[in-house]
Structures are given as structure tokens and as C-alpha cells.
């Protein structure tokens, strides 16, 4: 399904995608239907005495249920698309919000971290741009190195595949990923 260096094959018709979309939408709708009306009634208790509190809470429930259902379905679909690339017993270990040094021919900005995710699985390392898999390499084909705990360099043979920075300032930087890579013999000390 995935060859060295190629993006993973994403199948929108995969049952995992449909299931994740439905569950994401249902979860979002439940949150919208349950949380927002309660907040409206708690925020404006005087409206209960006027008789318009339940009407306002009902309108807020419908609007927020629809909105959060849509958001949940989008999130669920994106997660399902990413998970559809997993093989058999492969599982996701972690995902990191990252910023490539170069994005669309320009220097990367911190806001680009909302687009990009570096996913580690039990079998490979993947870089995603929202729901597009930019590349996917098995652990046996990559080498990782860090520069000043801020920059991660992903290499394939003598070629540099990606230079990434973390979007969020994590207290331990890339340590967690590097420990996992060392266990697989894929990390180089810097």
C-alpha cells in the first residue's frame, strides 16, 4: 500500500472514514445539544422568570448542535482518512504539530503548524498537510537528528526529507520522538 517516500494511499470510501465521520458528528452534536443550553440557562437565570429562557435555550441547542455536529464530522473525517492508511495491527503512537522550514516556497510561520502533523506509528513516520499525506517512510528507511533541540531533520539515506520545528513549545522538545527512534536504531545524536 505504501512505498518508500510515497504518500500513503488514502481511501475516502474506507469504512473507517465513514465510521469516524459519523461518530465525530454525533459527538459534536451531543456536546452542542447538552452544553450550550445549560450555559445559556446558567448565564441568564432571569430569563427563566420571563418564560423565554427555555425558548432561548432550545434555539441555542439547535444552532450549537448543528454547528458542533458539523465541526465533529469534519474532525472525524480527517482522523478517519489518516487512519485509513494504517495497515493491519499498525497503531498511531503520537502526532506532533510541526512547521516545515519551507512551506509553499516561503519560510514556514508558526501558524502553519495548524496544517501540518508528523505522525508516528508502530511501522512508519508520516507527514500530513491536513488530510493529504505528503510522505510516509517505514522506520527502517529513516534517520532522525535534532539540532539545538528545536529542529528535527528527517533523512532517508543521504537525502534530507524534511526539516521541521515544533509548533508548540513542549517542555521536552523532540525527546519523546528521539527516544522511540533510538529504540529502533533510527536516531543520530547531534
N, C-alpha and C positions, 0 to 999 in steps of 0.2 A: 504494500500500500504506500509506503514512504521510502524513497531512495535517498541516499546521502545528498544533502544540500537542497533537496526539493522541498517545497511547501507541502504540508500534509494534505491529502485529498479530503476535502470537506463535502459531506453529503447532506444537503438540506432535507432530503426525504427520509433520512435515518429516523427510526422510531425514537431514538434518544433525543433528537432535536424536538420532535413534536411533544414528547412527554415533558421535557424541560420547559417548553413554551407554555403548555397548559398549566403545569404546576406553578411556574413563575407568575402567570397571570392570575391564577386563583389565590395564591398567597398575597399578591399585591392588592387584589380586590378585597380580601378579608381584612387586611390591615387598614385599607381606606374606609371600609364599612364599619369597622369596630373602633378605631382610634379617634378619627376626626370628629364624629358626632359627640363622643364623650368629652372631647376637648372643648367643643362649642358649648355644650351644656354646662361645663365647669367654668368656662371663662365668662360666660354671660348668664349668671343664675337669675337675674331679674327678668329675663325673657320668659322664664317658666311661668311667672305670675301673669304675664300678659297673654299667655296662650300661644305665642308664636315660637317659643323655644323648640317644641317638637317638630314644627314645620321647618324651621331653620336647620335643625339637626338632621332631619330627613333629607333636605336638599343637599346639605354638606355631605351626607353619607353617599348619596347617589353620585355626586360630582367627584368626590375623592375616591370612591370605589372604582369608578370608570378610569380615572387618571392613574391611580396606583396599579390597577389591573393592567393597563397598557404598559406602564413602566416595567412591571414584573414580567410581562410576556416578552418584552424586548430583552430584558436581562436574561430570562430563562432561555430564549432562543440563542443568544450569544454564547451562553455557557454550554448549551446542547450542541451547537456547531463545533465548539472547541473539543468537547468530549467525544464527538463522533469520530475524531481522528485517532482515538485510543484503540489499541489492539488488545484483544482477549483479557488477560489479567493485568494489563498495564493500568497504573493509577497515577493521578496527579499528586506530586509531593508538595509543591509550593508554586505560587505565582508572585512575580515581582513587578511592580510598576516601574518601568525604566524609560530613560530618554536616550535614544541614539545620539552620538555626537553630530551626525549629519542626518537631517530629515528633509526629504524632498529637495535636495541640493542646497540647503541652507543649514546653518548651525542649529542644533536642537535647543528648544526652550523648555523650561520646567513644565509649562502647560501641555507639552507633547506627551508627558507621562500618562495622561488620561487615555491616550490612544494605544500605547504600546505595553505589552505584557510579556515578560520572559517566564515561560512555564517550564518547570522541571517535572519529569515523570520518572517512573521506575526504569524506563528504557531510553529516554532521549531528552533533549533540550529543544525547546521551540520558541520562536519569536513571533508574536501576533501583533498585527495592526488592526485593532478592533476585532472583526471576525475573519480577517484574512491572515492565513499562516504565511509569513514571509519566508521562513525556513524552518526545517526540522532535521536535526542530526542526532544519530544514536550516540550514547555516551562514549562508545569505543572510538568514535571518529573526531571528538572534540577535545581541546585542551583549554583550560581556563587559567587566567592570570589576572591579578589585581595590581593596580598602580596607585600608590598612596591611599589605599582603602576607599577610593572614590570611583575609580574607573575599572570596569570589568572588560577584559579583552578575551573574546572567544575566537579560538583558532581551529583550523581544520588543516592538518599537515603544516606547511609553512605559510599558509594563507590566513589572513585575518578575516574572519567572517563578520564580526561586529565589535564595536566599541561602545559600551553602554554605561550610563550613570544611573544611580538610583533616583527615583523621583522624590521619595520621602527620605528624610534624614533618619535612617534607622540607627539605633544605638550601636549595633554591632556591624553595620555596613554589610559587606558581602560574606561575612564569616560563615553563616549558616550554609550558603551555597558552596563555599570553598571546602568546608568540612565534608560535605557529601561528595564533592568531586574528588577529594583526596582519598576517600574510601574506595572510589572506583579507579584510582590511579590516574585521574584526569586533570589534576591541578599542578600548576608550576608555581613555585614560590618566587616572590619578587622582592 
